Amino acid sequence: MVDNAHIYRTPDGRYYAPSLYDNAFFKRYLQVFESIRFVAKTRHVESIDPQRFILIDAPGLEIHELPWTQGMKALFKRLPAVLARYRSAGEGMDCAIYRVSQLESYIAFLFRRRRMPFFLEVVNDPETFVHMPRIMRAANQFMLRVLLRRARGAAFVTEHVLQDKYLPDACRRNPLYTLSHYSSIELKADWLAPPRDFAPLPRIRMAHVSNSIDNDIKGHRAAIAVVQRLQEQGVEATLTCIGDGSAVEELKALCTELGVQERVRFVGRIHDRAMLLAQLREADLFLYPTRLEGLPRAVIEAMAMGLPTLSTPIAGIPELLPPAYMFDPDDIAGFTEAVRRLKDAPEELSRMSRDNVATSRKFAKDLLDARRSDFYTQLRVLARPATA
């Protein structure tokens, strides 16, 4: 399995990840396959904070280390070593899963064993890669369509948005092509809260969640600007940012520059589920001006907690929210006016909560687990038809 993953290895041989790649993530695959080889960029470190990173030690999981690179310049500097590791990634494997659109999956595809069957998990929309030059985005879209044509099956995070955009008609018409859709979210029963019944709010408390805050693709600057606009308009509003990364100090400096440092909190990355739920329960609204997505787990989790949500019409988000609650990532005025209006509209907030809870139920763990298992089983049949 290949993804755009950056993980860490300590001297005792243990592996850690900052987000997503916990044991529950890998156990989805290991319920169907005897073993998984995970191809990931790996940095060797002397020590690591176990409160900030997730230990990866699922039985049956093997890590295939790639040289640690970030960005195209670093990749080209270490290209011979990187390609050597990609060439050996598929040795002894029966099949492959490429999570796309990711450069790592495209390289692995080019160096795969030619007869090895593979499926795709389409987890984002390369058109939204705003941090890349336009030509690179176009190349990503081209490669995604190539892989979809060459794969034996594909699962999308969206129900129809990304399929309508990228899936070739020939794949739809092929009765032997396996299609599915599911999110990578792990929405257990404790996330499924009842709808909220709002009363008039003296102030509105907003939340934003992004495990990795290393740039502005999740819209932190826009969210902070909304708080500033609300302050200028005399609206009592606060923002709690959950997550951690290299851009946090820069964002804190921005808060000070805009005079909202007392209204914006950065609480770090929260791995403990109970603590994360507690933070979301304290909020009245989920504000998520994201620029790059597939189908955001953070939005689904907030909706499952009964949080009214404002976001952007990026990738699969229109499958989650009505148009009235989506704005362009740079539409600070639109987000600000929506928050200002909703603060004084408890009936609308209550209706949004009911609608969001109902939508989130489509992502309940038992439903998605069954869909994923069926998809992986089809790949296993292709890989070893006599033993599947």
Rosetta blueprint (number, residue, H / E / L):
1 M L
2 V E
3 D E
4 N E
5 A E
6 H E
7 I E
8 Y E
9 R E
10 T L
11 P L
12 D L
13 G L
14 R L
15 Y E
16 Y E
17 A E
18 P L
19 S L
20 L L
21 Y L
22 D L
23 N H
24 A H
25 F H
26 F H
27 K H
28 R H
29 Y H
30 L H
31 Q L
32 V L
33 F L
34 E L
35 S L
36 I E
37 R E
38 F E
39 V E
40 A E
41 K E
42 T E
43 R E
44 H E
45 V L
46 E L
47 S L
48 I L
49 D L
50 P L
51 Q L
52 R L
53 F L
54 I E
55 L E
56 I E
57 D L
58 A L
59 P L
60 G L
61 L E
62 E E
63 I E
64 H E
65 E E
66 L E
67 P E
68 W L
69 T L
70 Q L
71 G L
72 M H
73 K H
74 A H
75 L H
76 F H
77 K H
78 R L
79 L H
80 P H
81 A H
82 V H
83 L H
84 A H
85 R H
86 Y H
87 R H
88 S H
89 A H
90 G L
91 E L
92 G L
93 M L
94 D L
95 C L
96 A E
97 I E
98 Y E
99 R E
100 V E
101 S L
102 Q L
103 L H
104 E H
105 S H
106 Y H
107 I H
108 A H
109 F H
110 L H
111 F L
112 R L
113 R L
114 R L
115 R L
116 M L
117 P L
118 F E
119 F E
120 L E
121 E E
122 V E
123 V L
124 N L
125 D L
126 P H
127 E H
128 T H
129 F L
130 V L
131 H L
132 M L
133 P L
134 R H
135 I H
136 M H
137 R H
138 A H
139 A H
140 N H
141 Q H
142 F H
143 M H
144 L H
145 R H
146 V H
147 L H
148 L H
149 R H
150 R H
151 A L
152 R L
153 G E
154 A E
155 A E
156 F E
157 V L
158 T L
159 E L
160 H L
161 V H
162 L H
163 Q H
164 D H
165 K H
166 Y H
167 L L
168 P L
169 D H
170 A H
171 C H
172 R H
173 R H
174 N L
175 P L
176 L L
177 Y L
178 T E
179 L E
180 S E
181 H E
182 Y L
183 S L
184 S L
185 I L
186 E L
187 L E
188 K L
189 A H
190 D H
191 W H
192 L L
193 A L
194 P L
195 P L
196 R L
197 D L
198 F L
199 A L
200 P L
201 L L
202 P L
203 R L
204 I E
205 R E
206 M E
207 A E
208 H E
209 V E
210 S E
211 N E
212 S E
213 I L
214 D L
215 N L
216 D L
217 I L
218 K L
219 G L
220 H H
221 R H
222 A H
223 A H
224 I H
225 A H
226 V H
227 V H
228 Q H
229 R H
230 L H
231 Q H
232 E H
233 Q L
234 G L
235 V L
236 E L
237 A E
238 T E
239 L E
240 T E
241 C E
242 I E
243 G E
244 D E
245 G L
246 S L
247 A L
248 V H
249 E H
250 E H
251 L H
252 K H
253 A H
254 L H
255 C H
256 T H
257 E H
258 L H
259 G L
260 V L
261 Q L
262 E L
263 R L
264 V E
265 R E
266 F E
267 V E
268 G E
269 R L
270 I L
271 H L
272 D L
273 R H
274 A H
275 M H
276 L H
277 L H
278 A H
279 Q H
280 L H
281 R H
282 E L
283 A L
284 D L
285 L E
286 F E
287 L E
288 Y L
289 P L
290 T L
291 R L
292 L L
293 E L
294 G L
295 L L
296 P L
297 R H
298 A H
299 V H
300 I H
301 E H
302 A H
303 M H
304 A H
305 M L
306 G L
307 L L
308 P L
309 T E
310 L E
311 S E
312 T L
313 P L
314 I L
315 A L
316 G L
317 I H
318 P H
319 E H
320 L L
321 L L
322 P L
323 P H
324 A H
325 Y H
326 M E
327 F L
328 D L
329 P L
330 D L
331 D L
332 I H
333 A H
334 G H
335 F H
336 T H
337 E H
338 A H
339 V H
340 R H
341 R H
342 L H
343 K H
344 D L
345 A L
346 P H
347 E H
348 E H
349 L H
350 S H
351 R H
352 M H
353 S H
354 R H
355 D H
356 N H
357 V H
358 A H
359 T H
360 S H
361 R H
362 K H
363 F H
364 A E
365 K H
366 D H
367 L H
368 L H
369 D H
370 A H
371 R H
372 R H
373 S H
374 D H
375 F H
376 Y H
377 T H
378 Q H
379 L H
380 R H
381 V H
382 L H
383 A H
384 R L
385 P L
386 A L
387 T L
388 A L
